[in-house]
Amino acid sequence: MSAVGLALTGAIELVLALITHSVGLLGDALHNLSDVSTSALVFLGFAVSKKPPSARYPYGYERAEDIAGLGVALVIWASALFAGVESYRKLVGHGQTTHLGVGMVGAALGIVGNQVVARYKARVGRRIQSATLQADARHSWLDALSSLGALIGLVVVALGYRIGDPIAGFAVTLFILHVGYEVTTELVHHLMDGVDPETLHVGKAAAEVVPGVLEADLAGRWTGRTLRLDVEARLDPGATMAEAEAVGRQVETAVLDAVEEARQVRFIARADAQR
Ligand SMILES: [Zn+2]
């Protein structure tokens, strides 16, 4: 729903930017469309990750999302570059902004569109208890400021200062650079098999309270949206295979309960007294 709302907002802004030659509006349109492309990626990720693992891809197809993410990051950096270059060209070329009223309507639409989407995301995010969606709501709320920047630029032009629009264009370019930075760091963290250290602490604590576990070490990695945890536990050297297996099942349940994001837990038993 949010993606459709933002796509409409961005597309209308883009058309109005071409009519008015406003680089502030152009940048804001590109920003909104960049945000839509990240949402589209989430949909793609859900669709692709449903494919069951195969002999050729035994861990499934979820990393396809990260590969698509590289494409999205590239598009965002390219749109920042484009918005920046166009703003610079307008600044040094003393380009005109025309149809100011139309442009202001476009920027106002950007503000309203982002605010509506922000409220919708916040409401649904609270209802389904999704931290990601609530963070996304704050992002959309901030994006209304980017549209406000484009609007202020056009008002300054209307007051007789042509420079208002290219300066708004640079400000909006900074917003796009920020999106590019966020998307890229998140993506690199995923591709580098990064996890939140706190997650491992919580899992370790949950595993170590299971009776029979003397000590547990955790490692984990994301495959797309699946967090896989490896629990290596030191057990009593006298434990039988059947006891070890029973402890393993308890550890898996305990860790899955404690670590909300975990989808798969692999248990490795060690019987050595000294390590
Ligand atoms: Zn944004």
Residues whose N, C-alpha, C, O or C-beta is under 5 A from the ligand:
A	BS01	ZN	H31 D35 H139 D143
